[in-house]
Amino acid sequence: MIIAVHQPNYFPWLGYFQKIHDCDVFVFLDHVALPQGRSYTQRVQILTQSEPRWLTVPILKSGRSGQTINEVEYNPTENWRHIHKRTLEMSFGTHPHFDEVYPVAESLLEDEELSLADLNVETAKTFARHLGIECDFERSCQLVLPEVQKNGLLISITKAVGGDVYLHGAGAEDYQRRALFQKAGLELRGLDFEHPVYPQRGSEEFVPGLSILDPLFNLGFDRTGELLAGGSKP
């Protein structure tokens, strides 16, 4: 069984969903410390007026050094939900599949009961379902794991959910890492992903690495799902 592990990201890019597509169980790594500075946990790029622009969720950080991702709270003084919805309307309102995709994103953004980790998890699960991806999901905060880090943590998570293959992203493999996984009786497998070039409204030159919202608004759920269907999952 193929296992992938990744932090819950905010409306993540296409490659994130390729990893979900290519595994049997996707584990959201939400019990670890929030990365320093601004990270993809709280922001992502979209295409506006022919240029990439960051959509950033304001969070509380002062005096919270070392807080875990599932402990993160929004900054209550900023009306970011309205701003993000309005930005999506203005940026993608004339795109071919706006009416299909926007209500799904809007519903997620309007759910004020969701923490940032919850929002990111539900976004990935909801979009995966609409993309026709068959995958089970787990959250690391709900698993019983030993006090280990880095490779040891990934190995422990893979074993905890019954996996025998760990699927890693580009640039995450080296000899030492492979030896550690082999010693634990696990196969280390790299993600086979080349960013597809699709008709992208709003830019003369294709811009890769944007939020999943970009291919969705341009192509719709079915066609975007087809882009992911050529992955490495047997």
BELHULIN-V767137 format. One line per field, one symbol per residue. phi: phi as a letter, one per 40 degrees, with the letter a starting at -180 (. if undefined). burial: b if it has 24 or more other ideal C-beta (glycine too) atoms within 12 Angstrom, else e. A space follows every 10 residues. Layout:
# BELHULIN-V767137
phi: ???
burial: ???
This chain:
# BELHULIN-V767137
phi: .cbbbaccbc fccccccccc ccbcbbbccb ccccdcgcbc cbaacbcbfg bcbcbbccbc bdgbdgccdc bcbccccbcc cccccccccc cbdbcdbdcc cddccccccc cccccccccc cccccccdcc cgccacbbbc cbccbccbbf dccccccdcc bgcbbbcbcc gbbacccccc ccccgbcbbc ccabccbbdb chacbdbcgc ddccccccbg cccccccccc cccd
burial: bbbbbbbbbb bbbbbbbbbb bbbbbbbbbb bbebeeeebb bbbbbbbbee ebbbbbbbbe beeeeebbbb ebbbeeeeeb beebbebbbe bbeebebbee bbebbeebbe eeebbbbbbb bbbbbbbbeb bebebebbbb bebebeeeee bebbbbbbbb bebebbbbbe eeeeeeeeeb beebebebbb bebeebebeb bbeeeebeeb bbbbbbbbbb beebbebbee bebe
